[in-house]
Amino acid sequence: MMVNMVSLSGWSYEGQHGLGHWNKEYPDCGRQHQSPIDIPSNPTFNPSIFMNFNGFEKTKEFSLTLRNNGHTAVVKVDSPNHSVFVTGNQLPGIIFKTMQFHFHWGKDSSSGSEHLVKGQSFPLEMHIVNYNYLAYESIQDAMKHSDGLAVIAILFETTAEDNEDLKPLIEGLEKNSESSIDSLSLSKLLPKNTRCFYRYDGSLTTPGCFESVTWTILSQPQTISERQLNKFRALCDDHGNHLIKFNNRPTQGLHGRKYIRSATTLYNLLYNLKLSHKMSGTEVLIDDRIQLVSAIEIGPPSCRFKVLRRYLVQALRKKHPYLAANIDQVILHQDSAPGHTSL
Ligand SMILES: [Zn+2]
């Protein structure tokens, strides 16, 4: 793919303008609330948080512009009537307009994602960049303010088959110029479960590293094949003759930041429970678990928590002490969350 002429940006991932030198020219890169992070295994639990993706299916109705900017492949989302945006509670604004999405990858599939989840990396990470539309005139203005941006991160894991929904994008990567992409549904690039995510306050992961991003990292990964991944790895940097070998910034320190997860962390709690059962060699309560998964996935909140409590109490009775801490946390948050009936 044609690159974006000479290096106007003055930074790179390797060499004399590489990662270790960013903070000389871009002092914000050395601050304390930087991104990405490694999401640890003990996030603060918040059952009342949610997010909506508005008009994401409409992107297939208009052309998107794909461009290699020398650091990554960027797809500009220029939606007519500003019809593509995200909303949600606990975001620092009412409407976040979707402007572009882009990707981070590594030399091979052993790395690539910027965010890690409990130390695990993924071969590809997609960032959907949205700005606080009612508060700021433009994304350039918004990105310098702490409430300016909401970025959604989607992690990809490899599968043997191509991801058909990525096809229009992959075909665009193969062309040797800026290209327009038709029939790409942004909603299809989201994982099925968008209710389960991690949330924290951080920064842009490229210079100027402004600490203006409310991050949402969706827990469920999307899929991509090695063949498709190699199309990203074949892109050239701003000098036009080197491959972008990798474009993932290493994880940054948390420095006391707290992060929160959505309510459907219950699903993950259950998943861990299953593992714990396996590890302890005790019998798995299969029927209860299926009932619980169904309730969490389709039930209203009050129902979810009722079923959860019933299950957990049963589990406790069966003397699984490792559950005790999780139960306390769930019940504590449920009781303090407004709008939920008590357990
Ligand atoms: Zn990014």
Residues whose N, C-alpha, C, O or C-beta is under 5 A from the ligand:
A	BS01	ZN	H127
